[in-house]
Amino acid sequence: MYLDENLPCIVKEWKGFAPKQAFKDILLSLVDIILETRQNYPNLKVVADSRNLKVLSPDIFEWLSDTIHPKYMENGISKKAFVEPEDYFGKVSLQIYISQSNKEGEIAMGMFKDLEDAKQWLVS
């Protein structure tokens, strides 16, 4: 995870499969980092570099929708970009997450082939 001060955005790089609790812990810590970082960067955006992301279980989708999405909205995150996973099952998982977790359209989300396209979309 790192801060790109030029955009500004936090980039979370997924490194493969994460056990359920580790995945949840990582995302909860990301929300804490967003809160802290927004104090200095009020227009902060988020990019998930998901190239190495593997499959996510269906119960994670519900947790993301019920727990993480509201936290993003509460903290002013209105746009989130994803770099498309190379793994087929990771890509399908991410597509399901995007479609199921954003039912109300509160957060604009997009999936892109590379990191630069994802960042470019965030500023558009």
PyMOL commands that set and color helices and strands:
alter all, ss='L'
color gray80, all
select helices_A, chain A and resi 20-38+58-74+88-101+115-123
alter helices_A, ss='H'
color red, helices_A
select strands_A, chain A and resi 2-4+9-13+45-49+79-83+108-112
alter strands_A, ss='S'
color yellow, strands_A
deselect
rebuild
show_as cartoon
